[in-house]
Amino acid sequence: MTLTIAEQIELLKRGTVEVFRDDELAQRLTESEKTGKPLRIKLGMDPTAPDIHLGHTVVLRKLRQFQDLGHKAVLIIGDYTARIGDPTGQNSTRPMLNADQIKANAETYFEQAGKILDISEDKLETRFNSEWLEKMTTMELIRLAGKKTVAQMLQRDSFKKRLEADVDVYMHEFLYPLMQGYDSYVIESDVELGGTDQTFNNLVGRDIQRAYGKPRQIVIIMPILVGLDGKEKMSKSKGNYIGVTDQPNDMFGKAMSISDEMMENYFALLTNLPTDEIAQLTDPSKTHPKEAKIILGKMIVEQFHCTKAAEEAATHFDTVHAKKQLPDNIPDIEIPDDPISAAKLVLHSKFASTGGEAKRMVKQGAVKINGKKIVDPNEQISPVSDMKLSVGPRKHANLMVTRLHTLKEAAKIIGASDTDKAFQDALKKCAPDFAKRPNLKLNQNELDCIKDALNNHN
């Protein structure tokens, strides 16, 4: 069904924070309809991190709406500007990335963005801004810098705050918004999308286009998605995120953890449901909050996996959380039979990335052994096979004890002397870190390795 210009504008404005400007958007859409020439919709992405979470998809979904209306998305991978570092929202400068980091992150960005965007050739153009920025001469850069005044650049909120706090602002940081604006001029952007933290940069693009004699792009600002904690924006570093590559069970479980008050925002920014249907789902007098969250969780999983995966994730959640049962097929984790502290057990099982994180999990009551909550990180656990470890609602493991042997025990089992040179050579090969181990013991795999090495030697 073909939408009228008014209907298109209504659709495109849904969920936005601000549009610069409505009348220009209407005019550009009308011209596109008359000429049959698709608008070029720019989204600039600096590959400063390799993974995309649902917070990133808010603006990507808006870009997809333009694609579905017949327009062309132009994804700018800021491989050149990433070397400068955008100070947006930071109290200090961001580190510059090297070429290998940028390339790897850009590839990951494109692969994950393809889960949302139409990546067919007539709907998506991908460009690296090093194509034109690396070729700029010093004189061209000076001319670009002459398009904005220092006073105008200092209107940027992050620069203001740093100056007020007596924190240095470096000259090269002024180049970031100027170069991002120059991108808009080069690729002839009709519309640029961005989050609220990119408002200043996007508006500079309008000024740069006008300064070079081109029509000014429309700027559409999207909101920042609040993270699962309901306090700060979604961020991997804060651990309050749902990644687009998360497994269905994790994705669904995280969606079920949001507060009732956050559902309206998530439905509006992460689904295509009509406003009146969202209102009904988020009204507790019409729809139970748990039922609404299940619908939301399924819709999120289905976007990045499939309908079957969404249904299975919902069933898994009901089994594990509502019925308080452990899921089937939980992974086995091998562990020595020596006593181990609760925190070290969590770390050994790779349910935490650092010792500090493992201790916090235990103290917060997230760790259970055979269903019993453990709150002391230093509590000694004596592992036995088939002991069940649970960390939070979604991480479970079945402990499998591995028998350890001292050198003398190992030598006796093999039928050799632990002081024999061949035995010592095999030990260095099969357990090179043995001398540094506090318990000075070998596991079964190492024992088998030594035995094979001695047999080959003989």
C-alpha angles and dihedrals in degrees: 000000000000114000123218118240089256091052091048091052091048090052095045094048093052110116094003125134096209141346122211094227134356095190092050091050091052091048093048093048091049092050091049091052092050097046098035089229113136118232117246109237114198128206117176117205125186108206095225093135131030102224134067121214131187090273089066092047093065092077093034090057090053088051089052090053089059090049091052088053089058102265131127124249115217110199111198114201102203097214091148099042090046087068088062097046124227111244092204110149092352129120090214138020120293117239118261116246125227122236095258093052091048093049094049094047093046091054091051092047092053094046092051096040086057088070088070107024130070099247097191113129095248092051104041134044118183120200136175111218091219084078090079107010094060089055095053114118122222090254092052090050091050090050090050091050088052091064093076134041126230089243090056092049092050089059086080107110097224092052091049093052093048093050091048089051090049091246116146122255111201125218094237090060090068088061094064098072091038092054092044088053090048088055088061090052094049098048092039095237117201095185131015123200126204146146124262089266089062099049095107093047093047093050090050085060090061090052094047092050091051091047089056093048098257130127112270117253121239111244120214116191119204126199125254111252112237114236127244090271090064091228113077134030116278109275135161091219090057092048092230097114144105110217121214088229094050115125115259095252093051092044093051094043092052091049090053090055097065119105122258089246092059096055097086091054093048094047091049096047102033104037139047095230116138116257094246091053091050089051090054094047093050096045105095090204089063104029128025109241092234091053090049091050091051089054090048093047092050092048092052094048092045091055092061102027124012143282093266092052090050092052092046091049090053091050091048091051091050091050096048101036111021095038094032093229127141114246121252121259098024111178124264118235121196116224135172118255092241119110113266134188118254092245093050090048090056090048092046089053089053092238088127130037097213138028090244092055091048091052091050091051091053094046091050091056095247095127125083132177112203088340095309116121116236117203103167112081090203097051108127116238120198103208121222127179116274092021107150119229119193125184112186121326098302109039120079136158139180111224117225113192117224115205113236126208134204117230093259091049091049093048091048092051091049094042097241140109117261089218094054114115093230090053092049091049090051089048091055090050098046100034108021093168095049096113090056095053115108093216097040092217136136128223125224096263091054090047091053090047092054091047091052092046092052092047090052090047091053 
